[in-house]
Every structure is written in C-alpha cells, then in structure tokens.
Amino acid sequence: MQLTRAADYAVRVMIYLAAMPRDARASLVVLAIATATPESFLSKVLQALARAGLISSHRGQAGGFQISALGQESSIRDVIEAIDGPVSLNVCLNAGRPCSRKSWCPAHPVWAKAQSALLDVLGGARIASLAAGGAVVDISTRFPLLFERQPSPEPSRGPVPPSKGAHKRDR
C-alpha cells in the first residue's frame, strides 16, 4: 500500500493548520508554500477536507482556510479516509466485501494483522499532537508579504475626461 499524493498533502495541510493560532486562517497560496504542494492540486484536497468537516473555508479579504474542532481532534487515519476512503492493505480486507479465500488462504491472517496494526498506528497519530511537536515551519518570517493584508483599492469612478484646453499629445 502506498499513500496517495492527495492524502499526503492533506496530512501536511492539517498539521500546518493545527499549528496555527486559534481562529487563524491561511490562504491557498500560503498553504501551498508551507506544504510544498501545487496550488491547483491543493485546492481539490482542501475541498475534500472541507466536505469532511475537518476544515472550514471563508471567502473575502479576511478569508482563508482554518481547521475545525473536528479537525483538531482528527487522526491521520481520519484525514486519509477523508481523501481516499477507507484504508485497506489488501482487497480481501475491504469492509463490506467478504473474502472468498479467507478460510483457506495462509496469507489472510497476515494481511489482517498488518491491517489492524496499520489502522491502530494511523488512528493513534493525532493531528493536534503532531502539530504541537514544534516541527512545523513558520513561513511568515520567510514570506512576510503573503501575510500582510493590503487595503482595498478605492472604487473606480470611471475614466477621467481630458480638460478642454488639453492637446491630443497631453491626453
């Protein structure tokens, strides 16, 4: 079994968001830089995390993404399953589908034991605990312009008409 890139990026984002101050939000650009993830791909990952209720998305100048209470309590398993669905080491272990070879396959107990161990490890790794470990890089010091809120431009009043005495070359 190999973790998908989407699930890997989702775990990175969740840890980054969990390490941020409470009620803080991060833009897509900031999250892409902080997690070394392509923006176009990351937006799809963020949508899936929001659908699962692990993060929330806010529009506008003060908008961005922020971890939810459910996200703070989530495990790596929860994050992976929000992106890829149930974690399964082998097709014979998929929930809801009984394995026709289970009774006589010598490998089945090994797969089942490995699956159980994998789920225990992923389920025990809490996002908040990983974020509290202190290894999350604060990119605001390396990219300060990303974190400055620019004032909104004044509304346009339309084109300014030339003055009556102006020459064509002055317009």
C-alpha positions in Angstrom: 0.0 0.0 0.0 1.2 3.4 -0.8 -0.3 6.7 0.4 -1.7 8.8 -2.4 -0.2 12.2 -3.0 -3.5 13.8 -2.2 -3.6 12.1 1.2 0.0 13.1 1.9 -0.8 16.7 1.1 -3.9 16.6 3.2 -2.0 15.4 6.2 0.6 18.2 5.7 -2.1 20.8 5.5 -3.9 19.6 8.5 -0.8 19.6 10.6 0.1 23.1 9.4 -3.4 24.4 10.1 -3.4 22.8 13.6 -0.2 24.5 14.4 -1.6 28.0 13.6 -3.0 30.2 16.4 -6.6 29.6 17.2 -9.1 31.2 14.8 -6.2 32.0 12.4 -6.7 31.4 8.6 -4.3 30.6 5.8 -4.8 31.3 2.2 -4.4 28.8 -0.6 -1.1 30.4 -1.6 0.3 30.2 2.0 -0.8 26.6 2.4 0.8 25.7 -1.0 4.1 27.2 0.0 4.1 25.9 3.6 3.3 22.3 2.4 5.2 22.3 -0.9 2.1 21.4 -2.7 1.0 22.6 -6.2 -1.9 25.1 -5.7 -4.1 23.6 -8.4 -3.9 20.2 -6.8 -4.2 21.5 -3.3 -7.5 23.3 -4.0 -9.1 19.9 -4.6 -7.6 18.4 -1.5 -8.9 21.4 0.6 -12.4 20.9 -0.9 -12.4 17.3 0.2 -11.2 18.2 3.7 -14.0 20.9 3.9 -16.6 18.3 2.8 -15.5 16.0 5.6 -15.8 18.8 8.1 -12.1 18.8 9.0 -11.5 22.4 7.9 -13.7 25.4 7.0 -13.3 27.8 4.1 -14.0 31.5 4.3 -14.2 33.9 1.4 -13.2 37.5 1.2 -10.2 39.6 2.1 -10.0 38.1 5.7 -10.8 34.7 4.3 -8.8 31.5 4.0 -8.8 28.0 5.5 -8.9 27.1 9.1 -9.0 23.9 11.0 -12.3 22.9 12.6 -12.9 21.5 16.1 -13.4 18.1 14.4 -10.1 18.6 12.5 -8.2 19.4 15.7 -9.4 16.1 17.2 -8.8 14.1 14.0 -6.1 11.4 13.4 -4.0 10.8 10.3 -6.4 7.9 9.6 -9.4 10.3 9.6 -7.5 12.6 7.2 -6.5 9.9 4.8 -10.0 8.4 4.8 -11.5 11.9 4.1 -9.4 11.9 0.9 -9.1 8.3 -0.2 -11.9 6.5 1.6 -11.3 3.5 3.9 -7.7 2.4 4.3 -7.3 -1.1 3.1 -4.0 -3.0 2.9 -5.4 -5.6 0.6 -8.7 -6.1 -1.4 -9.5 -9.1 0.7 -9.8 -6.8 3.8 -12.2 -4.3 2.3 -15.2 -3.7 4.6 -18.5 -5.0 3.2 -16.8 -7.5 0.9 -16.2 -10.9 2.3 -13.1 -12.7 1.1 -13.9 -16.0 -0.6 -10.4 -17.2 0.2 -10.3 -16.3 3.9 -11.0 -19.8 5.2 -8.1 -21.4 3.4 -5.7 -18.6 2.4 -2.5 -18.8 4.5 -1.7 -15.1 3.9 -5.1 -13.8 5.1 -4.2 -13.8 8.8 -1.0 -11.9 8.0 -2.9 -9.3 5.9 -5.5 -8.9 8.7 -2.8 -8.5 11.4 -0.9 -5.9 9.3 -4.2 -4.1 8.5 -5.0 -3.9 12.2 -1.6 -2.6 13.1 -1.7 0.0 10.3 -5.1 1.3 11.4 -4.0 1.4 15.0 -0.9 3.5 14.2 -2.8 5.9 11.8 -5.7 6.2 14.2 -3.4 6.9 17.2 -1.5 9.7 15.4 -3.5 12.8 16.3 -3.1 15.9 14.2 -3.1 18.2 17.2 -0.3 16.2 18.8 1.8 16.2 15.6 1.3 20.0 15.3 2.3 20.5 18.9 5.6 18.7 18.3 7.1 22.0 17.1 8.5 20.8 13.7 6.0 23.0 11.7 7.9 25.8 10.0 6.5 29.3 10.4 6.7 30.6 6.8 5.5 34.1 7.8 9.1 35.1 8.5 10.4 33.9 5.2 7.4 35.3 3.1 6.1 38.3 5.1 4.3 39.9 2.1 2.0 36.9 2.0 0.7 37.7 5.5 0.2 41.5 5.1 -3.4 42.5 4.4 -3.4 45.0 1.7 -6.0 47.8 1.9 -8.8 47.5 -0.6 -8.4 49.8 -3.6 -10.7 52.7 -3.8 -13.7 52.2 -6.1 -13.1 53.4 -9.6 -15.0 56.4 -10.7 -14.6 55.7 -14.4 -12.2 57.4 -16.8 -11.2 60.9 -16.1 -12.2 63.2 -19.1 -9.5 65.3 -20.6 -9.6 69.1 -19.8 -10.9 71.3 -22.6 -7.7 73.1 -23.4 -5.5 69.9 -23.5 -3.7 68.9 -26.6 -4.0 65.4 -28.0 -0.5 64.6 -27.1 -1.2 65.5 -23.4 -4.1 63.1 -23.1 
